C-alpha cells in the first residue's frame, strides 16, 4: 500500500482549495460534508493571533475557536466565508501572490499528515502481507487435502471404474498351442504313472487346472490325488517352459507330492508312486529337481544312482540332522559345565 500526496505548485491559484481539500479529507474532527466543513474550518482550523505558518503547525483538535472577523487579519485579509466556499469548490481563483503563502501552509500540513499516516500505512501493509500468506497457506492446504483423498481412495480401491478401461486378461495371451501342449503332456505323464483314465485328462481353460473325464482332481479321489495331480500339472507346465521359454528355470522344488496318498477313495498304488518318481527322474536329466517327501511314502521305491537321497533324521550320528549344518535343537544338546 503506497500513499502518494501530490503538492500544488507555489504559483497555483488553487492552492487554497488544495489546502481546504486536504483538511477536509484527512484532519480528524472536521466534518466531511462541505457545509459542515466550512463551520469546522472557521471554528477549529483557524487560530487567532498567530502567523499563517504557526497556525498550520497547531493541532486541528486544539479546541480554539475564532469568529468570522479574524478573516480580516494576516494572510487571510480580504477572505470571507463566501470566498472560502468558492475557493473550496474551485469556482474562484486565488491571486497568485496569496497562493504562495497558502502553499507554504499546505506543505507543512502535508508533512504532518505523512508523519501521522505512515505508521498506519506500515501496519496496514503488514496486515495485507499476513492475509496474503494465510491465503497461500489455505490454498496449499486445500491442494494437500485433495492429494491425500486421492491417495486414500487409490489405496482403498475406491476409484470408480472407467467405462473405457479394459481389465488385463492374461489368459487371452495363451493360444491354442499352449492348451494342446498341456493336454498332451498331462496325458503322457499320467500314462507313465499308470493313472486310470489317463487318456481323458485335459487342461481346463476356465479353472486353469487338470481334469479327469471332466471332473476336478478332488471330485472323487480326495486329498491324496490332489497332491499327486498337482505335481503332474507342475511337471507339464515346467516342461512347456523348458521347450518354449528362453528364461525357464533349470531347477524345480516340489514339496510332498505324495501328501495324503492313503486318504483317497482308492489308495494310490505302489506302481503309481514309482511311475511318478520315474517321471520326475526323466525330467531331471538336464536340470535339478528337489523333492521333499516323508520317508514312509517312498521306502518301497528303488532309486538308481542318478538320485541323491538325503534323509533328515534329527540324529547327529545318522543321516542328516536338519536343513542347516551344525544347527541343533537346543533341548537335545549336552548341558555346558
C-alpha positions as CSV (number, residue, x, y, z in Angstrom):
1,X,0.0,0.0,0.0
2,X,1.5,3.3,-1.0
3,X,0.3,6.9,-0.2
4,X,1.1,9.5,-2.8
5,X,0.1,13.0,-1.7
6,X,0.7,15.5,-4.6
7,X,1.5,19.1,-3.6
8,X,0.3,22.1,-5.6
9,X,2.9,24.3,-7.2
10,X,3.6,27.6,-5.4
11,X,2.1,29.7,-8.2
12,X,-1.1,27.6,-8.4
13,X,-4.0,29.9,-7.8
14,X,-6.0,27.0,-6.5
15,X,-3.5,26.3,-3.6
16,X,-6.1,27.4,-1.0
17,X,-8.6,25.0,-2.5
18,X,-6.0,22.2,-2.3
19,X,-5.3,23.1,1.3
20,X,-9.0,23.0,2.2
21,X,-9.4,19.7,0.4
22,X,-6.5,18.1,2.4
23,X,-8.0,19.4,5.6
24,X,-11.4,18.1,4.5
25,X,-10.1,14.6,3.8
26,X,-7.5,13.9,6.5
27,X,-7.9,16.2,9.5
28,X,-9.6,14.4,12.4
29,X,-12.6,16.2,13.8
30,X,-13.5,18.0,10.6
31,X,-16.9,17.2,9.0
32,X,-16.7,15.5,5.6
33,X,-19.8,17.4,4.4
34,X,-19.0,20.7,2.6
35,X,-21.4,22.7,4.7
36,X,-20.2,21.2,8.0
37,X,-16.6,21.5,6.9
38,X,-16.8,25.3,6.5
39,X,-18.0,25.7,10.0
40,X,-15.4,23.4,11.4
41,X,-12.7,25.2,9.3
42,X,-13.6,28.5,10.9
43,X,-14.0,27.2,14.5
44,X,-11.2,24.6,14.7
45,X,-8.6,25.2,12.0
46,X,-8.1,29.0,12.1
47,X,-6.3,30.1,15.3
48,X,-6.2,33.7,16.4
49,X,-3.2,35.9,16.8
50,X,-0.7,33.6,15.0
51,X,1.1,33.8,11.7
52,X,-0.1,31.5,8.9
53,X,2.8,29.1,9.3
54,X,2.5,28.9,13.1
55,X,-1.3,28.4,12.7
56,X,-0.8,25.4,10.3
57,X,1.5,23.7,12.8
58,X,-1.2,23.7,15.5
59,X,-3.3,20.5,16.0
60,X,-6.7,20.9,14.4
61,X,-8.3,19.5,17.5
62,X,-6.9,22.3,19.7
63,X,-10.4,23.4,20.6
64,X,-9.6,27.1,19.9
65,X,-12.4,28.9,18.2
66,X,-12.5,32.1,16.1
67,X,-15.2,34.2,14.5
68,X,-15.5,35.5,11.0
69,X,-13.9,38.8,12.0
70,X,-10.5,37.1,12.0
71,X,-10.7,36.7,8.3
72,X,-9.6,40.3,8.1
73,X,-6.2,39.7,9.8
74,X,-2.8,38.4,8.5
75,X,-2.7,36.4,5.3
76,X,-6.4,35.9,5.5
77,X,-7.2,39.6,4.9
78,X,-10.0,40.1,2.4
79,X,-11.2,36.5,2.5
80,X,-14.6,35.9,4.0
81,X,-16.6,32.7,4.4
82,X,-18.3,33.1,1.0
83,X,-14.9,33.4,-0.7
84,X,-13.6,30.4,1.1
85,X,-16.5,28.3,-0.1
86,X,-15.9,29.4,-3.7
87,X,-12.1,28.6,-3.3
88,X,-13.0,25.2,-1.9
89,X,-15.4,24.4,-4.7
90,X,-12.9,25.6,-7.3
91,X,-15.2,28.3,-8.7
92,X,-12.9,31.2,-7.8
93,X,-9.2,31.6,-8.2
94,X,-6.9,32.8,-5.5
95,X,-4.4,35.6,-6.5
96,X,-1.0,34.1,-7.2
97,X,0.8,36.2,-4.6
98,X,-1.6,34.9,-1.9
99,X,-1.4,31.3,-3.3
100,X,2.3,31.2,-2.5
101,X,1.5,31.9,1.2
102,X,-1.1,29.2,1.3
103,X,1.2,26.7,-0.5
104,X,3.7,27.0,2.4
105,X,0.9,26.1,4.8
106,X,-0.2,23.2,2.6
107,X,3.4,21.9,2.6
108,X,3.6,22.0,6.4
109,X,0.2,20.2,6.7
110,X,1.3,17.6,4.2
111,X,4.5,16.8,6.2
112,X,2.4,16.4,9.3
113,X,-0.1,14.2,7.6
114,X,2.7,12.0,6.2
115,X,4.2,11.6,9.7
116,X,0.8,10.5,11.1
117,X,-0.3,8.3,8.2
118,X,3.0,6.4,7.6
119,X,2.7,4.1,10.8
120,X,-0.9,3.3,9.8
121,X,0.3,2.5,6.2
122,X,3.0,0.2,7.6
123,X,0.6,-1.6,9.9
124,X,-2.0,-2.0,7.1
125,X,0.7,-3.3,4.7
126,X,1.8,-5.9,7.4
127,X,-1.9,-7.0,7.7
128,X,-2.2,-7.3,4.0
129,X,1.0,-9.4,3.8
130,X,-0.3,-11.7,6.6
131,X,-3.6,-12.1,4.8
132,X,-1.8,-13.0,1.6
133,X,0.4,-15.5,3.4
134,X,-2.7,-17.0,5.0
135,X,-4.4,-17.2,1.6
136,X,-1.4,-19.1,0.2
137,X,-1.3,-21.5,3.1
138,X,-5.0,-22.1,2.8
139,X,-4.6,-22.9,-0.9
140,X,-1.7,-25.3,-0.2
141,X,-3.7,-27.0,2.5
142,X,-6.7,-27.5,0.1
143,X,-4.3,-29.0,-2.5
144,X,-2.7,-31.3,0.0
145,X,-6.1,-32.5,1.3
146,X,-7.1,-33.2,-2.3
147,X,-4.0,-35.3,-2.9
148,X,-4.5,-37.1,0.4
149,X,-8.1,-38.0,-0.5
150,X,-6.9,-39.2,-3.9
151,X,-4.2,-41.5,-2.5
152,X,-6.5,-42.9,0.2
153,X,-9.1,-43.7,-2.5
154,X,-6.4,-45.5,-4.5
155,X,-5.2,-47.5,-1.5
156,X,-8.7,-48.5,-0.6
157,X,-9.5,-49.4,-4.2
158,X,-12.4,-47.0,-4.2
159,X,-11.7,-45.5,-7.6
160,X,-14.6,-45.8,-9.9
161,X,-14.2,-48.0,-13.0
162,X,-13.9,-46.0,-16.1
163,X,-16.1,-47.2,-19.0
164,X,-13.2,-47.1,-21.4
165,X,-10.8,-49.0,-19.1
166,X,-10.3,-52.6,-20.2
167,X,-9.0,-55.0,-17.5
168,X,-5.9,-57.0,-18.2
169,X,-6.8,-60.6,-19.1
170,X,-3.6,-62.7,-19.1
171,X,-5.4,-65.9,-20.3
172,X,-6.1,-64.2,-23.6
173,X,-2.4,-64.4,-24.3
174,X,-2.4,-68.2,-24.2
175,X,-3.1,-69.6,-27.6
176,X,-4.4,-73.0,-28.8
177,X,-0.9,-74.4,-29.0
178,X,-0.4,-73.9,-25.2
179,X,-3.6,-75.8,-24.3
180,X,-2.8,-78.6,-26.8
181,X,0.7,-79.0,-25.4
182,X,-0.5,-79.0,-21.8
183,X,-3.2,-81.6,-22.5
184,X,-0.7,-83.8,-24.4
185,X,1.9,-83.6,-21.7
186,X,-0.5,-84.3,-18.9
187,X,-1.8,-87.5,-20.7
188,X,1.8,-88.6,-21.3
189,X,2.8,-88.3,-17.6
190,X,-0.5,-89.9,-16.4
191,X,0.2,-92.9,-18.7
192,X,3.7,-93.2,-17.3
193,X,2.4,-93.3,-13.7
194,X,-0.4,-95.8,-14.6
195,X,-3.2,-93.3,-13.8
196,X,-6.7,-94.7,-14.7
197,X,-8.5,-92.7,-17.5
198,X,-5.2,-91.0,-18.4
199,X,-6.5,-90.6,-22.0
200,X,-9.4,-88.5,-20.7
201,X,-7.2,-86.0,-18.9
202,X,-7.5,-82.4,-20.1
203,X,-6.4,-78.9,-19.1
204,X,-9.4,-76.8,-18.3
205,X,-9.4,-73.2,-19.7
206,X,-11.7,-71.8,-17.0
207,X,-10.0,-73.2,-13.9
208,X,-6.5,-73.4,-15.4
209,X,-6.3,-76.8,-13.8
210,X,-6.3,-80.5,-14.7
211,X,-9.5,-82.5,-15.0
212,X,-10.0,-86.3,-15.4
213,X,-13.0,-87.3,-17.6
214,X,-14.5,-83.8,-16.9
215,X,-14.1,-84.0,-13.1
216,X,-11.8,-81.9,-11.0
217,X,-8.9,-83.6,-9.3
218,X,-10.6,-83.7,-5.9
219,X,-14.1,-84.5,-7.0
220,X,-14.0,-88.2,-6.3
221,X,-10.5,-89.3,-5.2
222,X,-9.8,-86.9,-2.4
223,X,-6.8,-85.2,-0.9
224,X,-4.1,-87.8,-1.9
225,X,-4.9,-87.5,-5.6
226,X,-4.9,-83.6,-5.3
227,X,-1.2,-83.6,-4.3
228,X,-0.2,-86.2,-7.0
229,X,-2.1,-84.4,-9.8
230,X,-0.7,-81.0,-8.6
231,X,2.7,-82.5,-9.1
232,X,1.8,-83.8,-12.6
233,X,0.4,-80.4,-13.5
234,X,3.6,-78.7,-12.3
235,X,5.8,-81.1,-14.4
236,X,3.7,-80.5,-17.5
237,X,3.9,-76.7,-17.1
238,X,7.6,-76.8,-16.4
239,X,8.2,-79.0,-19.5
240,X,6.4,-76.4,-21.6
241,X,8.5,-73.6,-20.2
242,X,11.7,-75.5,-20.9
243,X,10.8,-76.0,-24.5
244,X,9.2,-72.6,-25.2
245,X,10.8,-70.0,-22.9
246,X,14.3,-68.7,-23.0
247,X,14.0,-67.7,-19.3
248,X,12.9,-71.1,-17.9
249,X,14.3,-72.1,-14.6
250,X,16.7,-75.0,-14.6
251,X,15.6,-76.4,-11.3
252,X,12.3,-77.3,-9.6
253,X,11.3,-77.7,-6.0
254,X,8.3,-79.9,-5.1
255,X,7.0,-80.4,-1.5
256,X,5.4,-83.7,-0.6
257,X,4.0,-84.8,-3.9
258,X,2.5,-87.9,-2.2
259,X,0.9,-86.0,0.7
260,X,-2.2,-87.9,1.9
261,X,-1.8,-90.6,-0.8
262,X,-3.6,-93.1,1.5
263,X,-6.6,-90.9,2.2
264,X,-8.4,-91.2,-1.1
265,X,-11.3,-93.4,-2.0
266,X,-8.8,-95.6,-3.9
267,X,-5.3,-95.6,-2.4
268,X,-2.5,-94.7,-4.7
269,X,-0.8,-97.9,-5.7
270,X,3.0,-98.5,-5.4
271,X,3.2,-98.6,-9.2
272,X,1.7,-95.1,-9.4
273,X,4.1,-93.8,-6.9
274,X,7.0,-95.4,-8.7
275,X,5.7,-94.1,-12.0
276,X,5.6,-90.6,-10.6
277,X,9.2,-90.7,-9.5
278,X,10.2,-92.1,-12.9
279,X,8.6,-89.1,-14.5
280,X,10.5,-86.9,-12.1
281,X,13.8,-88.6,-12.9
282,X,13.1,-88.4,-16.6
283,X,12.6,-84.6,-16.4
284,X,15.6,-84.1,-14.2
285,X,18.1,-85.4,-16.8
286,X,19.2,-81.8,-17.8
287,X,18.2,-79.9,-14.6
288,X,17.9,-80.3,-10.9
289,X,14.6,-81.4,-9.2
290,X,14.4,-81.2,-5.4
291,X,11.7,-83.3,-3.7
292,X,10.7,-83.1,-0.1
293,X,8.8,-86.2,1.0
294,X,8.1,-88.3,4.0
295,X,10.2,-91.5,4.1
296,X,7.3,-93.8,4.9
297,X,5.8,-92.9,1.5
298,X,8.9,-93.9,-0.5
299,X,10.5,-96.8,1.4
300,X,9.3,-99.3,-1.1
301,X,10.7,-97.4,-4.1
302,X,14.0,-98.2,-5.7
303,X,16.2,-95.2,-6.7
304,X,19.1,-95.5,-9.0
305,X,22.5,-93.8,-8.9
306,X,21.1,-90.6,-10.5
307,X,19.1,-89.9,-7.4
308,X,20.8,-88.3,-4.3
309,X,18.7,-89.4,-1.4
310,X,19.2,-87.3,1.8
311,X,17.4,-88.5,5.0
312,X,16.7,-85.9,7.7
313,X,16.8,-87.9,10.9
314,X,17.3,-85.3,13.7
315,X,20.2,-87.5,14.7
316,X,23.8,-86.2,14.8
317,X,25.3,-89.6,14.1
318,X,23.0,-91.0,11.4
319,X,21.8,-89.3,8.2
320,X,21.5,-85.5,8.3
321,X,20.2,-83.7,11.4
322,X,18.3,-80.9,9.7
323,X,18.3,-78.5,6.8
324,X,21.1,-76.3,8.2
325,X,24.5,-77.7,9.0
326,X,25.7,-77.5,12.7
327,X,22.3,-76.2,13.8
328,X,20.7,-78.4,16.5
329,X,17.7,-78.5,18.8
330,X,18.8,-76.8,22.0
331,X,16.7,-79.2,24.1
332,X,18.8,-82.1,22.9
333,X,22.3,-80.6,23.3
334,X,24.6,-81.6,26.2
335,X,24.5,-79.1,29.1
336,X,27.5,-76.9,29.5
337,X,29.6,-77.4,32.6
